[in-house]
């Protein structure tokens, strides 16, 4: 790191310096800098090297590498959010610039809100005025899915659905999580663990007062996996984002802020279209769970006990407390609160309490957390959780069941909150409906629809 101190508010420009991919080692190098400051190099390492790339695939890999360079830059750009962006070792067209501006402005929505910033109109990617390039050709990719696994219930539902449909798949994750590795091993399927090392200079900038906060992680991981699919010769990159990811938290005086924007439909459709037009005509990027609500996914997960002792959706396990493979649920965070509530209508109480090690709905100390999920005197948490109407419907269903209705938070819901709500809006069944807004290949969709509707 340079001895010159980092002065966040004096930074004038953010530079995409260069990017490279070594087919012999599988290492992608992504280089960034602020003004004339030191270079920051992120490294993404793809197992399976050396990779044999013909001319056509080399062009696709180069296009995917540039996309990754541009999208992953959000982790560094946010440190100072300067007004000028410079792309130095290659040019981008107007369509790419517009896509990136959408990703940065929306993907940094929560970051901007928490830091008191307005990024609308501020983020501008320079681009050439030349005509758009011809659409990317198909590469003859084999029918195979790289499926992102995060260790939670959603990706496991996707993996089992693809298995039932007879789709060959490789369970894929990024980084060194032991929890995710153990969950991936439990699937019994081929696995791919991609390495990602952030530039160490970024942590020094944070120490010196850089802006910090939430970034669109799914956008970055998606770009990493698009390149991985090309290297593996696979024709599908599959995520597991359900339809509620498209809806954010409504903040009084601010409007909607979506913590999980890059898990939403707007990002999925934009990236999917971009990949097929600019990278490979036969590479399909989609979320297998897009047509379904969180409750529909929870119902599907509850049908299979194979992962009860192996999955965890608790973000504190991954970020705050350090990994604790023995104890997979902190029991205090919004993800724990929501997953417990979403699963409760669909599995025996003893099984659910066994998974979590405690009954979260019989703990008055959890009142504020559940009020936020219910959007009762609070807004939806900045977390990957379902819509308020899903939480209210699940709680209402429990309020009618003898085994649940005496528990502290369920009894309070019946007593204080339910009388203020419209009875017809508290039914689970309408929330289990299936949407047609998705990018799932047609043949697979027919099989998936039947499995979920059963």
Secondary structure, DSSP 8 states (H G I E B T S, - for coil): --SS---GGG--EEEEEEEEEETTTTEEEEEEEETTS--EEEEEE-TT-S----HHHHHHHHHHHHHHHHHHTHHHHTTT--SEEEE-SS---HHHHHHHHHHHHHHTHHHHHHHT---TTT-------S-----------EEEEEEE--SSHHHHHHHHHHHHTT--EEEEEES--HHHHHHHHHHTSEEEEEEEE--HHHHHHHHTT-------HHHHHHHHHHHHHHHHTEEEEEE---GGGG--EEETTTEEE-TTGGGSHHHHHHHHHHHHHHT-TT-EEEETTTTS-HHHHHHHHHT--TTTTT----HHHHHTS---TT----SSSHHHHHHHHHHHTTS-HHHHHHHHSS-GGG-GGGHHHHHHHTTSSS---SSS---HHHHHHHHHHHTTSTTTTTSHHHHHIIIIIGGGS-GGGG-SGGGG---------HHHHHHHHHHHH-
